């Protein structure tokens, strides 16, 4: 793991958030938030295709050996740094830290959280399986490809319908729900989807793409040398079982 941040002054270092990241949709969620919020952070690329997620120092932060993960060196109330893993939990933690990008009223917060968990439990896992069977599986299994392409389309349709009432963003204002969903729609063509089939979702997607913080977040990914998914990366990423965590 290596940091991409310039060397901070000691007083800055004590306030920074360390972000352990790779160029995946889940990684992009957190850079979207950090670029929008202006919180100071250091980016530590974790090359998951080379097994860097199994290093002891990273596992102490993220025991599920997955990115992203953060360490907040200036938690609310002070005290020792707080590590957080799981992208949805990170977004909730950061939104509460800055009291932004999540409504403070009960109804708005509930709407935001239910769509955040919709992404965590639905859009992300289903699109992820879509990617796996369409792009990475050693053999194309027509049933699996069709199953996940159709389910991805269904989920796009759910979000498209939700956005059809004229709202700009998922919960009205721009929130962590949008930051969670957007990166999973970026690779829509690889998922066998056409945004033209979902006009309200397409307008929402364009709106987020036009945000300056979105451009900055994705520029960070462009600066990282990602060699793609070679045979060794597939072995590391797709060959894990219970023995991996023993």
ZADO-1210 file (C-alpha; in nm, 4 decimals, padded with zeros to 6 digits):
<atoms>
<atom x="00.0000" y="00.0000" z="00.0000" code="UNK" pos="1"/>
<atom x="00.1269" y="00.3446" z="-00.0814" code="UNK" pos="2"/>
<atom x="-00.0015" y="00.6949" z="-00.0194" code="UNK" pos="3"/>
<atom x="-00.0805" y="00.9364" z="-00.3024" code="UNK" pos="4"/>
<atom x="-00.1049" y="01.2418" z="-00.0783" code="UNK" pos="5"/>
<atom x="00.1713" y="01.4973" z="-00.0482" code="UNK" pos="6"/>
<atom x="00.3518" y="01.4943" z="00.2851" code="UNK" pos="7"/>
<atom x="00.1250" y="01.6782" z="00.5294" code="UNK" pos="8"/>
<atom x="00.2372" y="01.9030" z="00.8095" code="UNK" pos="9"/>
<atom x="00.2144" y="01.7360" z="01.1537" code="UNK" pos="10"/>
<atom x="-00.0964" y="01.9340" z="01.2506" code="UNK" pos="11"/>
<atom x="-00.2649" y="01.8359" z="00.9231" code="UNK" pos="12"/>
<atom x="-00.1706" y="01.4702" z="00.9639" code="UNK" pos="13"/>
<atom x="-00.3466" y="01.4507" z="01.2985" code="UNK" pos="14"/>
<atom x="-00.6721" y="01.5711" z="01.1408" code="UNK" pos="15"/>
<atom x="-00.6650" y="01.3679" z="00.8223" code="UNK" pos="16"/>
<atom x="-00.8686" y="01.0715" z="00.7170" code="UNK" pos="17"/>
<atom x="-00.6730" y="00.7828" z="00.5710" code="UNK" pos="18"/>
<atom x="-00.8652" y="00.6263" z="00.2828" code="UNK" pos="19"/>
<atom x="-00.7666" y="00.2767" z="00.1719" code="UNK" pos="20"/>
<atom x="-00.8936" y="00.2555" z="-00.1840" code="UNK" pos="21"/>
<atom x="-00.8949" y="00.0871" z="-00.5187" code="UNK" pos="22"/>
<atom x="-01.0555" y="00.1906" z="-00.8462" code="UNK" pos="23"/>
<atom x="-01.3857" y="00.0070" z="-00.7995" code="UNK" pos="24"/>
<atom x="-01.7417" y="00.1362" z="-00.7640" code="UNK" pos="25"/>
<atom x="-01.7265" y="00.0910" z="-00.3875" code="UNK" pos="26"/>
<atom x="-01.3990" y="00.2814" z="-00.3737" code="UNK" pos="27"/>
<atom x="-01.5446" y="00.5653" z="-00.5790" code="UNK" pos="28"/>
<atom x="-01.8281" y="00.6143" z="-00.3307" code="UNK" pos="29"/>
<atom x="-01.5885" y="00.7393" z="-00.0662" code="UNK" pos="30"/>
<atom x="-01.3798" y="00.9635" z="-00.2924" code="UNK" pos="31"/>
<atom x="-01.7063" y="01.1202" z="-00.4121" code="UNK" pos="32"/>
<atom x="-01.7932" y="01.2030" z="-00.0530" code="UNK" pos="33"/>
<atom x="-01.4500" y="01.3292" z="00.0450" code="UNK" pos="34"/>
<atom x="-01.4212" y="01.5504" z="-00.2615" code="UNK" pos="35"/>
<atom x="-01.7699" y="01.6931" z="-00.2018" code="UNK" pos="36"/>
<atom x="-01.7143" y="01.7541" z="00.1680" code="UNK" pos="37"/>
<atom x="-01.3621" y="01.8958" z="00.1542" code="UNK" pos="38"/>
<atom x="-01.2467" y="01.6805" z="00.4451" code="UNK" pos="39"/>
<atom x="-00.8663" y="01.6433" z="00.4385" code="UNK" pos="40"/>
<atom x="-00.7580" y="01.2925" z="00.3488" code="UNK" pos="41"/>
<atom x="-00.4717" y="01.0766" z="00.2286" code="UNK" pos="42"/>
<atom x="-00.5350" y="00.8211" z="-00.0412" code="UNK" pos="43"/>
<atom x="-00.3700" y="00.4820" z="00.0047" code="UNK" pos="44"/>
<atom x="-00.4145" y="00.2606" z="-00.3041" code="UNK" pos="45"/>
<atom x="-00.4634" y="-00.1053" z="-00.2131" code="UNK" pos="46"/>
<atom x="-00.3937" y="-00.3149" z="-00.5217" code="UNK" pos="47"/>
<atom x="-00.6534" y="-00.5859" z="-00.4741" code="UNK" pos="48"/>
<atom x="-00.5421" y="-00.7714" z="-00.7876" code="UNK" pos="49"/>
<atom x="-00.2016" y="-00.8237" z="-00.6275" code="UNK" pos="50"/>
<atom x="-00.3274" y="-00.9265" z="-00.2862" code="UNK" pos="51"/>
<atom x="-00.2389" y="-00.6115" z="-00.0928" code="UNK" pos="52"/>
<atom x="-00.5720" y="-00.6400" z="00.0903" code="UNK" pos="53"/>
<atom x="-00.4293" y="-00.9361" z="00.2841" code="UNK" pos="54"/>
<atom x="-00.1496" y="-00.7389" z="00.4458" code="UNK" pos="55"/>
<atom x="-00.1793" y="-00.7484" z="00.8285" code="UNK" pos="56"/>
<atom x="-00.1834" y="-00.3694" z="00.8578" code="UNK" pos="57"/>
<atom x="-00.4838" y="-00.3484" z="00.6274" code="UNK" pos="58"/>
<atom x="-00.6660" y="-00.6408" z="00.7880" code="UNK" pos="59"/>
<atom x="-00.6407" y="-00.4624" z="01.1222" code="UNK" pos="60"/>
<atom x="-00.8596" y="-00.1909" z="00.9660" code="UNK" pos="61"/>
<atom x="-01.0744" y="-00.4016" z="00.7335" code="UNK" pos="62"/>
<atom x="-01.1073" y="-00.7608" z="00.8633" code="UNK" pos="63"/>
<atom x="-01.3219" y="-00.8563" z="00.5632" code="UNK" pos="64"/>
<atom x="-01.0174" y="-00.7931" z="00.3379" code="UNK" pos="65"/>
<atom x="-01.2164" y="-00.5563" z="00.1181" code="UNK" pos="66"/>
<atom x="-01.1792" y="-00.1948" z="00.0162" code="UNK" pos="67"/>
<atom x="-01.2703" y="00.0761" z="00.0928" code="UNK" pos="68"/>
<atom x="-01.1788" y="00.1418" z="00.4535" code="UNK" pos="69"/>
<atom x="-01.0935" y="00.4571" z="00.6432" code="UNK" pos="70"/>
<atom x="-00.9210" y="00.5657" z="00.9595" code="UNK" pos="71"/>
<atom x="-01.0466" y="00.8924" z="01.1045" code="UNK" pos="72"/>
<atom x="-00.7695" y="01.0563" z="01.3055" code="UNK" pos="73"/>
<atom x="-00.9977" y="01.3297" z="01.4391" code="UNK" pos="74"/>
<atom x="-01.3225" y="01.1586" z="01.5435" code="UNK" pos="75"/>
<atom x="-01.6051" y="01.3536" z="01.7004" code="UNK" pos="76"/>
<atom x="-01.5486" y="01.3755" z="02.0735" code="UNK" pos="77"/>
<atom x="-01.1771" y="01.3134" z="02.0386" code="UNK" pos="78"/>
<atom x="-00.9984" y="01.0013" z="02.1505" code="UNK" pos="79"/>
<atom x="-00.8193" y="00.7332" z="01.9536" code="UNK" pos="80"/>
<atom x="-00.8517" y="00.7133" z="01.5733" code="UNK" pos="81"/>
<atom x="-01.1586" y="00.5253" z="01.4512" code="UNK" pos="82"/>
<atom x="-01.1302" y="00.2705" z="01.1673" code="UNK" pos="83"/>
<atom x="-01.4383" y="00.1999" z="00.9555" code="UNK" pos="84"/>
<atom x="-01.4874" y="-00.0634" z="00.6855" code="UNK" pos="85"/>
<atom x="-01.7808" y="-00.1292" z="00.4482" code="UNK" pos="86"/>
<atom x="-01.8631" y="00.1501" z="00.2053" code="UNK" pos="87"/>
<atom x="-02.2166" y="00.2105" z="00.3326" code="UNK" pos="88"/>
<atom x="-02.0991" y="00.2353" z="00.6919" code="UNK" pos="89"/>
<atom x="-01.8229" y="00.4738" z="00.5834" code="UNK" pos="90"/>
<atom x="-02.0707" y="00.7004" z="00.4050" code="UNK" pos="91"/>
<atom x="-02.2980" y="00.7077" z="00.7115" code="UNK" pos="92"/>
<atom x="-02.0033" y="00.7780" z="00.9413" code="UNK" pos="93"/>
<atom x="-01.8699" y="01.0617" z="00.7283" code="UNK" pos="94"/>
<atom x="-02.2122" y="01.2169" z="00.6711" code="UNK" pos="95"/>
<atom x="-02.2737" y="01.2234" z="01.0456" code="UNK" pos="96"/>
<atom x="-01.9239" y="01.3612" z="01.1052" code="UNK" pos="97"/>
<atom x="-01.9861" y="01.6683" z="00.8891" code="UNK" pos="98"/>
<atom x="-02.3671" y="01.6818" z="00.9272" code="UNK" pos="99"/>
<atom x="-02.4009" y="01.7031" z="00.5491" code="UNK" pos="100"/>
<atom x="-02.5266" y="01.4830" z="00.2662" code="UNK" pos="101"/>
<atom x="-02.7814" y="01.3176" z="00.4939" code="UNK" pos="102"/>
<atom x="-03.0967" y="01.4999" z="00.6032" code="UNK" pos="103"/>
<atom x="-03.1207" y="01.5849" z="00.9705" code="UNK" pos="104"/>
<atom x="-03.4982" y="01.5324" z="00.9871" code="UNK" pos="105"/>
<atom x="-03.6405" y="01.1852" z="01.0496" code="UNK" pos="106"/>
<atom x="-03.8234" y="01.1440" z="00.7195" code="UNK" pos="107"/>
<atom x="-03.5389" y="01.2676" z="00.5034" code="UNK" pos="108"/>
<atom x="-03.2828" y="01.0586" z="00.6883" code="UNK" pos="109"/>
<atom x="-03.5013" y="00.7489" z="00.6588" code="UNK" pos="110"/>
<atom x="-03.5499" y="00.7975" z="00.2849" code="UNK" pos="111"/>
<atom x="-03.1774" y="00.8456" z="00.2324" code="UNK" pos="112"/>
<atom x="-03.0826" y="00.5394" z="00.4347" code="UNK" pos="113"/>
<atom x="-03.3346" y="00.3111" z="00.2696" code="UNK" pos="114"/>
<atom x="-03.1946" y="00.3949" z="-00.0739" code="UNK" pos="115"/>
<atom x="-02.8399" y="00.3603" z="00.0537" code="UNK" pos="116"/>
<atom x="-02.9228" y="00.0094" z="00.1737" code="UNK" pos="117"/>
<atom x="-03.1089" y="-00.0597" z="-00.1514" code="UNK" pos="118"/>
<atom x="-02.7792" y="-00.0033" z="-00.3256" code="UNK" pos="119"/>
<atom x="-02.5805" y="-00.2035" z="-00.0728" code="UNK" pos="120"/>
<atom x="-02.8170" y="-00.5008" z="-00.0809" code="UNK" pos="121"/>
<atom x="-02.9386" y="-00.4842" z="-00.4402" code="UNK" pos="122"/>
<atom x="-02.7799" y="-00.2680" z="-00.7063" code="UNK" pos="123"/>
<atom x="-02.4196" y="-00.3340" z="-00.6009" code="UNK" pos="124"/>
<atom x="-02.4373" y="-00.7124" z="-00.5520" code="UNK" pos="125"/>
<atom x="-02.6525" y="-00.7733" z="-00.8599" code="UNK" pos="126"/>
<atom x="-02.4433" y="-00.5507" z="-01.0867" code="UNK" pos="127"/>
<atom x="-02.1332" y="-00.7140" z="-00.9392" code="UNK" pos="128"/>
<atom x="-02.2581" y="-01.0597" z="-01.0353" code="UNK" pos="129"/>
<atom x="-02.3485" y="-00.9163" z="-01.3756" code="UNK" pos="130"/>
<atom x="-01.9861" y="-00.8022" z="-01.4170" code="UNK" pos="131"/>
<atom x="-01.8535" y="-01.1378" z="-01.3018" code="UNK" pos="132"/>
<atom x="-02.0527" y="-01.3629" z="-01.5301" code="UNK" pos="133"/>
<atom x="-02.0471" y="-01.1252" z="-01.8281" code="UNK" pos="134"/>
<atom x="-01.6834" y="-01.0174" z="-01.8086" code="UNK" pos="135"/>
<atom x="-01.4712" y="-01.2456" z="-01.5916" code="UNK" pos="136"/>
<atom x="-01.6124" y="-01.5966" z="-01.5695" code="UNK" pos="137"/>
<atom x="-01.3902" y="-01.8538" z="-01.7446" code="UNK" pos="138"/>
<atom x="-01.6900" y="-01.9697" z="-01.9440" code="UNK" pos="139"/>
<atom x="-02.0039" y="-01.7854" z="-02.0439" code="UNK" pos="140"/>
<atom x="-02.3052" y="-01.9398" z="-01.8721" code="UNK" pos="141"/>
<atom x="-02.6088" y="-01.8048" z="-02.0607" code="UNK" pos="142"/>
<atom x="-02.8488" y="-01.8555" z="-01.7697" code="UNK" pos="143"/>
<atom x="-02.6248" y="-01.6636" z="-01.5272" code="UNK" pos="144"/>
<atom x="-02.5581" y="-01.3804" z="-01.7721" code="UNK" pos="145"/>
<atom x="-02.9275" y="-01.3408" z="-01.8527" code="UNK" pos="146"/>
<atom x="-03.0274" y="-01.3655" z="-01.4871" code="UNK" pos="147"/>
<atom x="-02.8041" y="-01.0809" z="-01.3710" code="UNK" pos="148"/>
<atom x="-02.8436" y="-00.8579" z="-01.6774" code="UNK" pos="149"/>
<atom x="-03.2209" y="-00.8743" z="-01.6297" code="UNK" pos="150"/>
<atom x="-03.2001" y="-00.8119" z="-01.2567" code="UNK" pos="151"/>
<atom x="-02.9716" y="-00.5140" z="-01.3164" code="UNK" pos="152"/>
<atom x="-03.2279" y="-00.3796" z="-01.5638" code="UNK" pos="153"/>
<atom x="-03.5040" y="-00.4284" z="-01.3070" code="UNK" pos="154"/>
<atom x="-03.3084" y="-00.2299" z="-01.0495" code="UNK" pos="155"/>
<atom x="-03.2374" y="00.0468" z="-01.2994" code="UNK" pos="156"/>
<atom x="-03.6114" y="00.0521" z="-01.3606" code="UNK" pos="157"/>
<atom x="-03.6846" y="00.0857" z="-00.9895" code="UNK" pos="158"/>
<atom x="-03.4564" y="00.3869" z="-00.9604" code="UNK" pos="159"/>
<atom x="-03.5848" y="00.5358" z="-01.2853" code="UNK" pos="160"/>
<atom x="-03.9426" y="00.5187" z="-01.1583" code="UNK" pos="161"/>
<atom x="-03.8456" y="00.6713" z="-00.8260" code="UNK" pos="162"/>
<atom x="-03.6828" y="00.9645" z="-01.0050" code="UNK" pos="163"/>
<atom x="-03.9808" y="01.0180" z="-01.2365" code="UNK" pos="164"/>
<atom x="-04.1540" y="01.2619" z="-00.9991" code="UNK" pos="165"/>
<atom x="-03.9208" y="01.5472" z="-01.1001" code="UNK" pos="166"/>
<atom x="-03.6732" y="01.5292" z="-00.8138" code="UNK" pos="167"/>
<atom x="-03.3114" y="01.6068" z="-00.8979" code="UNK" pos="168"/>
<atom x="-03.1607" y="01.3467" z="-00.6657" code="UNK" pos="169"/>
<atom x="-03.2713" y="01.0278" z="-00.4950" code="UNK" pos="170"/>
<atom x="-03.3784" y="01.1860" z="-00.1658" code="UNK" pos="171"/>
<atom x="-03.4436" y="01.5348" z="-00.3048" code="UNK" pos="172"/>
<atom x="-03.1097" y="01.6966" z="-00.2242" code="UNK" pos="173"/>
<atom x="-02.7758" y="01.5369" z="-00.3116" code="UNK" pos="174"/>
<atom x="-02.6967" y="01.2758" z="-00.0454" code="UNK" pos="175"/>
<atom x="-02.4945" y="00.9671" z="00.0313" code="UNK" pos="176"/>
<atom x="-02.7652" y="00.7659" z="-00.1456" code="UNK" pos="177"/>
<atom x="-02.6639" y="00.9262" z="-00.4750" code="UNK" pos="178"/>
<atom x="-02.2937" y="00.8796" z="-00.3989" code="UNK" pos="179"/>
<atom x="-02.3562" y="00.5112" z="-00.3344" code="UNK" pos="180"/>
<atom x="-02.5605" y="00.4459" z="-00.6484" code="UNK" pos="181"/>
<atom x="-02.3800" y="00.6553" z="-00.9082" code="UNK" pos="182"/>
<atom x="-02.0558" y="00.4515" z="-00.9311" code="UNK" pos="183"/>
<atom x="-02.2557" y="00.1346" z="-00.9956" code="UNK" pos="184"/>
<atom x="-02.4275" y="00.2996" z="-01.2929" code="UNK" pos="185"/>
<atom x="-02.1041" y="00.4329" z="-01.4455" code="UNK" pos="186"/>
<atom x="-02.0256" y="00.0917" z="-01.6071" code="UNK" pos="187"/>
<atom x="-02.3808" y="00.0564" z="-01.7446" code="UNK" pos="188"/>
<atom x="-02.2683" y="-00.0543" z="-02.0898" code="UNK" pos="189"/>
<atom x="-02.0650" y="-00.3402" z="-01.9418" code="UNK" pos="190"/>
<atom x="-02.3778" y="-00.4372" z="-01.7538" code="UNK" pos="191"/>
<atom x="-02.5758" y="-00.4662" z="-02.0779" code="UNK" pos="192"/>
<atom x="-02.7784" y="-00.1508" z="-02.0067" code="UNK" pos="193"/>
<atom x="-02.8571" y="00.1551" z="-02.2158" code="UNK" pos="194"/>
<atom x="-02.9336" y="00.4723" z="-02.0247" code="UNK" pos="195"/>
<atom x="-03.1678" y="00.5821" z="-02.3028" code="UNK" pos="196"/>
<atom x="-03.4041" y="00.3123" z="-02.1778" code="UNK" pos="197"/>
<atom x="-03.4209" y="00.4903" z="-01.8401" code="UNK" pos="198"/>
<atom x="-03.4642" y="00.8639" z="-01.9120" code="UNK" pos="199"/>
<atom x="-03.5107" y="00.9833" z="-01.5533" code="UNK" pos="200"/>
<atom x="-03.2115" y="00.7822" z="-01.4357" code="UNK" pos="201"/>
<atom x="-03.0122" y="00.9156" z="-01.7315" code="UNK" pos="202"/>
<atom x="-03.0885" y="01.2760" z="-01.6329" code="UNK" pos="203"/>
<atom x="-02.9892" y="01.2021" z="-01.2721" code="UNK" pos="204"/>
<atom x="-02.6693" y="01.0365" z="-01.3926" code="UNK" pos="205"/>
<atom x="-02.5759" y="01.3367" z="-01.6085" code="UNK" pos="206"/>
<atom x="-02.6467" y="01.5711" z="-01.3193" code="UNK" pos="207"/>
<atom x="-02.4024" y="01.3897" z="-01.0914" code="UNK" pos="208"/>
<atom x="-02.1415" y="01.3503" z="-01.3667" code="UNK" pos="209"/>
<atom x="-02.1425" y="01.7287" z="-01.4100" code="UNK" pos="210"/>
<atom x="-02.0563" y="01.7971" z="-01.0455" code="UNK" pos="211"/>
<atom x="-01.6955" y="01.9216" z="-01.0085" code="UNK" pos="212"/>
<atom x="-01.6333" y="01.6879" z="-00.7144" code="UNK" pos="213"/>
<atom x="-01.7319" y="01.3906" z="-00.9318" code="UNK" pos="214"/>
<atom x="-01.4722" y="01.4885" z="-01.1907" code="UNK" pos="215"/>
<atom x="-01.2085" y="01.5231" z="-00.9191" code="UNK" pos="216"/>
<atom x="-01.2943" y="01.1852" z="-00.7667" code="UNK" pos="217"/>
<atom x="-01.2665" y="01.0018" z="-01.0972" code="UNK" pos="218"/>
<atom x="-00.9461" y="01.1853" z="-01.1871" code="UNK" pos="219"/>
<atom x="-00.7914" y="01.0226" z="-00.8797" code="UNK" pos="220"/>
<atom x="-00.8785" y="00.6835" z="-01.0232" code="UNK" pos="221"/>
<atom x="-00.7317" y="00.7770" z="-01.3605" code="UNK" pos="222"/>
<atom x="-00.4014" y="00.8607" z="-01.1896" code="UNK" pos="223"/>
<atom x="-00.3657" y="00.5090" z="-01.0490" code="UNK" pos="224"/>
<atom x="-00.1984" y="00.2504" z="-01.2673" code="UNK" pos="225"/>
<atom x="-00.4554" y="-00.0293" z="-01.2799" code="UNK" pos="226"/>
<atom x="-00.3264" y="-00.3098" z="-01.5058" code="UNK" pos="227"/>
<atom x="-00.6671" y="-00.4705" z="-01.5322" code="UNK" pos="228"/>
<atom x="-00.7816" y="-00.8218" z="-01.4568" code="UNK" pos="229"/>
<atom x="-00.5111" y="-01.0693" z="-01.5519" code="UNK" pos="230"/>
<atom x="-00.5055" y="-01.4396" z="-01.4622" code="UNK" pos="231"/>
<atom x="-00.3266" y="-01.3819" z="-01.1323" code="UNK" pos="232"/>
<atom x="-00.5733" y="-01.1135" z="-01.0267" code="UNK" pos="233"/>
<atom x="-00.8647" y="-01.3455" z="-01.1050" code="UNK" pos="234"/>
<atom x="-00.7017" y="-01.6200" z="-00.8981" code="UNK" pos="235"/>
<atom x="-00.6630" y="-01.3855" z="-00.6028" code="UNK" pos="236"/>
<atom x="-01.0048" y="-01.2236" z="-00.6244" code="UNK" pos="237"/>
<atom x="-01.2209" y="-01.5191" z="-00.7234" code="UNK" pos="238"/>
<atom x="-01.0438" y="-01.8036" z="-00.5473" code="UNK" pos="239"/>
<atom x="-01.1101" y="-01.7089" z="-00.1864" code="UNK" pos="240"/>
<atom x="-01.2809" y="-01.9373" z="00.0637" code="UNK" pos="241"/>
<atom x="-01.2911" y="-01.9880" z="00.4400" code="UNK" pos="242"/>
<atom x="-00.9188" y="-02.0605" z="00.4442" code="UNK" pos="243"/>
<atom x="-00.8561" y="-01.7025" z="00.3309" code="UNK" pos="244"/>
<atom x="-00.9523" y="-01.5612" z="00.6676" code="UNK" pos="245"/>
<atom x="-00.8013" y="-01.8271" z="00.8937" code="UNK" pos="246"/>
</atoms>
